[in-house]
Amino acid sequence: DAVCIDLVPWRATGAAEPAADVLEDALRRRNGAPFLVGASAAGGTRAAVEALLAMGADFAAVGSAFLMAQEANVAPSLRRALARGAATPRLLPDWTCPELASRTWSLCDGDPIAVAVEELQGLYTRPGLCGADLAALVQERAEPGALLGAEAVAACIPLSGPALRARLRALVPDAVRGRIVPCDGSLRGLDARAPLPAARIAEALRPT
């Protein structure tokens, strides 16, 4: 078993530096229990990983650094935004549990897709949901319709209630795949203006 402590500054409003005391408190509370305690790296550098390990962490989470890997399945528009440092973390609906409006810190390839998932999440939880509600939404806002596509929207219009929600649960995650991705802080400081082999990124992060 393992616990990963999120230390990335942009997840704590007003925090200028990683909250080292949070990791230290978690390590203290472990008190010999048989599970690992790790933390999200606050930068995509070897020094950032080594700093966490020096604080006592058992591992460092650096998954987002591999979004710049050649092997990563991300949309070209998001890859370009990552390369120029224009993709900023946002707390977006993740559609893991849309009934609870679950959210995850994510990177996305632009404002329109962020607006679309927000609007569709709000629609999903609307009481008495029917196809006419979706039709009204895509008429009022262009982003949801552009995300789903005209054919998918038309197929949803005759539906209502659980049937429409089931269709949205299938459509939205498929529409955003590769365009919205969960993230951590390991992209900060990573020098990857062009895609790199995953093995090269791993080597750059490997502690000495």
Phi, psi and omega in degrees: 000157181207153174236133178246119182270130181273111182252005187292129187303322185289356176268353178238107185305128178086353181280125182271335183227159176304141183279082183300328182295334178295315178295316180299321179293320179296318179296322179292319181291335179302317172049047176085359179296147186278062172217157182273149175238118178237183181209155176284132181289136181269041180160146182269057180226158176299321181298322180295318178295314181297326179296319178295315180296324179293333178282351179112359179296144177281335179203164176239132177273119184229028187302321185293336176302330183278000171295338178271003179288148177300330183278350186291137179268076177237153181296144179305323180295321178289322178300318179295320179295321178296318184295326182262008177073022184264351180272115182252145180295138177225148175272100189243153172304131182256353178060021171287319176217077185297338176300328179258007182054046181298146183227154178218142173294125189218162170254141177223165188268018174155166181297320183303318181290325177295317177298318183299313183291328176294313182296319181290327176295316177298321178296318185303320185269007181289130177298142178066031184304135175216169182300330179296329177294318178294318179300318179294322180296312183289339175283325181280320182235131183285333189297313181299319179294321178295324180292312185281326184094147185298321182295318180293320178298315180299323180290337181276335188304319181288349186271165176203166174053224183302325181294319179290320179296320178297321179294318179295323178298331178275320187286314189294309179302323179292323182291330184261000183301126181084347180255335172234122182227138175301151185218163169231193186271006189284355175283338182294123177086355179284122179273088184217064180291342175231152180304141180239155172299143181303323181297326180289321176296317179299320180294323179293334182264347186293128179297148180277000000 
